[in-house]
Amino acid sequence: MSWIKTVPFEQASGKLRKLYDRVTGPGNNVDNIMMVHSLRPHSMEGHMALYKNVLHHSANTIPKWFLEVLGVWVSALNKCAYCVEHHYSGLQRLLEDPERSQAIRAAVEAGTPETAPLDAAQIAAMYYARKLTEAPAEMTEHDIAALRAVGWDDGEILEINQVCAYFAYANRTVLGLGCSTDGDILGLSPNNSDDPADWGHR
């Protein structure tokens, strides 16, 4: 499941077990991206809090399915198959439109977001995400102005930025520690967006 030692659910105790209890899915399944933190439970706690607040919080105004699109896109740019598969499954579940989901994935895989069935503002967000992922030091205020010009307000721009930044972190956690999807249930997420403390996956 990873290149470093992890503690299985049934062997966990103390703080780790309490955290596992909070993030489990069906059958006490714990995603490998969370289990990889098991030797340092405090970093799992930080990771989960960031993930929940960036992608699954009711104060966000961008539709959750499009935040997942951005996550899939950034993960594809970083060549992180683990996050692509997890979040594409989540995107499919949220969008409830298999044909559109498949067309979005095809555009992501081709590296051509402009061919995805997305509106102009969403495509502009994809361009921003690509530049931030591939050339972060080259970002300028013009990149923000371009997002405003297509209708994103500054709070939404912050949401877009934070999803890109979160996936930079998550992708490097996975790629740097050799996480695989073996044993994971794809597409689950903490869907109770009104309660930031509810981390249960379903």
C-alpha positions as CSV (number, residue, x, y, z in Angstrom):
1,M,0.0,0.0,0.0
2,S,3.0,2.3,0.5
3,W,6.8,2.2,0.7
4,I,6.8,3.0,4.5
5,K,5.3,1.0,7.4
6,T,1.7,1.7,8.1
7,V,-0.5,0.6,11.0
8,P,-3.6,-1.4,9.9
9,F,-7.0,-0.4,11.3
10,E,-7.3,-3.5,13.5
11,Q,-3.9,-2.8,15.1
12,A,-4.5,0.9,15.8
13,S,-4.8,2.3,19.3
14,G,-4.9,5.6,21.2
15,K,-5.1,8.7,19.1
16,L,-4.5,6.8,15.8
17,R,-7.5,4.6,16.4
18,K,-9.7,7.6,17.2
19,L,-8.6,9.3,14.0
20,Y,-9.2,6.1,12.0
21,D,-12.7,5.9,13.5
22,R,-13.4,9.4,12.2
23,V,-12.2,8.7,8.6
24,T,-13.4,5.2,8.0
25,G,-15.6,4.2,5.1
26,P,-17.7,1.0,4.7
27,G,-16.2,-2.0,6.5
28,N,-13.8,0.1,8.5
29,N,-11.9,0.9,5.2
30,V,-9.3,3.7,5.6
31,D,-7.9,5.2,2.4
32,N,-4.2,4.6,1.9
33,I,-3.5,8.3,1.7
34,M,-4.7,8.6,5.3
35,M,-3.2,5.4,6.5
36,V,0.2,6.5,5.2
37,H,0.2,9.1,8.1
38,S,-0.3,6.4,10.7
39,L,3.2,6.7,12.3
40,R,2.5,10.4,12.9
41,P,-1.2,10.7,13.6
42,H,-1.0,14.5,14.1
43,S,-0.1,14.9,10.4
44,M,-3.1,12.8,9.4
45,E,-5.2,15.1,11.5
46,G,-3.8,18.1,9.7
47,H,-4.2,16.6,6.3
48,M,-7.8,15.6,6.9
49,A,-8.7,19.0,8.3
50,L,-7.2,20.7,5.2
51,Y,-8.9,18.3,2.8
52,K,-12.3,18.7,4.4
53,N,-12.2,22.5,4.6
54,V,-10.8,23.0,1.1
55,L,-13.0,20.5,-0.8
56,H,-16.0,19.7,1.4
57,H,-17.2,22.7,3.3
58,S,-20.6,24.3,3.0
59,A,-19.1,27.8,2.9
60,N,-17.6,27.1,-0.5
61,T,-19.6,28.5,-3.4
62,I,-18.1,26.7,-6.3
63,P,-19.9,23.5,-7.0
64,K,-18.2,20.5,-5.4
65,W,-18.1,18.6,-8.7
66,F,-16.0,21.3,-10.3
67,L,-13.6,21.5,-7.4
68,E,-13.2,17.7,-8.0
69,V,-12.5,18.5,-11.7
70,L,-9.7,20.8,-10.7
71,G,-8.4,18.1,-8.4
72,V,-8.4,15.5,-11.2
73,W,-6.7,18.0,-13.5
74,V,-3.9,19.0,-11.1
75,S,-3.3,15.4,-10.2
76,A,-3.1,14.5,-13.9
77,L,-0.6,17.3,-14.4
78,N,1.4,15.9,-11.5
79,K,1.1,12.3,-12.9
80,C,-0.6,11.2,-9.6
81,A,-2.8,8.3,-10.8
82,Y,-3.9,7.6,-7.2
83,C,-5.6,11.0,-6.8
84,V,-6.8,11.0,-10.4
85,E,-8.7,7.7,-9.9
86,H,-10.1,8.6,-6.4
87,H,-11.3,12.1,-7.4
88,Y,-12.5,11.1,-10.9
89,S,-14.7,8.6,-9.1
90,G,-15.9,11.3,-6.8
91,L,-16.5,13.6,-9.8
92,Q,-18.6,10.9,-11.5
93,R,-20.8,10.4,-8.4
94,L,-21.3,14.1,-7.8
95,L,-22.0,15.1,-11.5
96,E,-24.4,12.2,-12.1
97,D,-23.8,12.5,-15.9
98,P,-21.5,9.7,-17.1
99,E,-21.2,11.0,-20.7
100,R,-20.1,14.5,-19.4
101,S,-17.8,13.0,-16.8
102,Q,-16.1,10.8,-19.5
103,A,-15.7,13.8,-21.8
104,I,-14.1,15.8,-19.0
105,R,-11.7,13.0,-18.3
106,A,-10.8,12.7,-22.0
107,A,-10.0,16.4,-22.1
108,V,-7.9,16.1,-19.0
109,E,-6.0,13.1,-20.4
110,A,-5.4,15.0,-23.7
111,G,-4.2,18.1,-21.8
112,T,-6.8,20.2,-23.6
113,P,-9.2,21.6,-21.0
114,E,-10.7,23.8,-23.7
115,T,-12.3,20.7,-25.3
116,A,-14.1,19.7,-22.0
117,P,-17.8,20.3,-21.7
118,L,-17.2,23.2,-19.3
119,D,-18.1,26.9,-19.5
120,A,-15.6,29.7,-20.3
121,A,-15.1,30.6,-16.6
122,Q,-14.4,26.9,-15.7
123,I,-11.9,26.6,-18.6
124,A,-10.2,29.7,-17.4
125,A,-9.9,28.2,-13.9
126,M,-8.3,25.1,-15.6
127,Y,-5.7,27.3,-17.3
128,Y,-5.0,29.0,-14.0
129,A,-4.6,25.6,-12.3
130,R,-2.2,24.4,-15.0
131,K,0.1,27.4,-14.7
132,L,0.1,27.3,-10.9
133,T,0.9,23.6,-11.0
134,E,3.6,23.7,-13.7
135,A,5.1,27.2,-13.3
136,P,4.2,28.6,-9.9
137,A,7.0,31.2,-9.8
138,E,5.6,32.6,-13.1
139,M,2.2,33.6,-11.7
140,T,1.4,37.3,-11.9
141,E,-1.5,39.5,-10.9
142,H,-2.6,39.2,-14.5
143,D,-3.6,35.6,-13.8
144,I,-6.0,36.8,-11.2
145,A,-7.3,39.5,-13.4
146,A,-8.0,36.9,-16.1
147,L,-10.2,34.9,-13.7
148,R,-12.1,38.0,-12.6
149,A,-12.7,38.9,-16.3
150,V,-14.6,35.7,-16.8
151,G,-16.8,36.2,-13.7
152,W,-15.0,34.6,-10.8
153,D,-15.1,36.7,-7.6
154,D,-12.1,36.9,-5.3
155,G,-13.6,34.4,-2.8
156,E,-14.1,31.9,-5.6
157,I,-10.5,32.6,-6.9
158,L,-9.3,31.7,-3.4
159,E,-11.3,28.4,-3.5
160,I,-9.7,27.6,-6.9
161,N,-6.2,28.4,-5.6
162,Q,-6.7,26.3,-2.4
163,V,-7.8,23.3,-4.3
164,C,-4.7,23.5,-6.6
165,A,-2.5,24.0,-3.5
166,Y,-4.1,21.1,-1.6
167,F,-3.6,18.7,-4.5
168,A,0.0,19.8,-4.9
169,Y,0.4,18.6,-1.3
170,A,-1.7,15.4,-1.6
171,N,0.0,14.4,-4.9
172,R,3.4,14.7,-3.3
173,T,2.3,12.8,-0.3
174,V,1.2,9.9,-2.5
175,L,4.0,10.0,-5.0
176,G,6.7,10.5,-2.4
177,L,5.6,7.6,-0.2
178,G,4.4,5.1,-2.9
179,C,0.7,5.0,-2.0
180,S,-1.4,2.7,-4.2
181,T,-5.1,2.3,-4.5
182,D,-4.9,-1.4,-3.4
183,G,-7.7,-2.0,-0.9
184,D,-9.2,1.5,-1.2
185,I,-12.8,2.1,-2.1
186,L,-12.7,4.7,-4.9
187,G,-15.0,7.8,-4.9
188,L,-15.9,8.1,-1.2
189,S,-15.6,11.5,0.5
190,P,-16.7,13.2,3.7
191,N,-20.0,14.5,2.3
192,N,-21.4,16.2,5.4
193,S,-20.2,19.6,4.3
194,D,-22.2,21.4,7.0
195,D,-20.0,19.8,9.8
196,P,-16.3,20.4,9.4
197,A,-15.7,17.9,12.2
198,D,-17.5,15.0,10.3
199,W,-14.8,13.2,8.4
200,G,-16.7,10.0,7.8
201,H,-16.3,8.7,4.2
202,R,-19.4,7.5,2.3
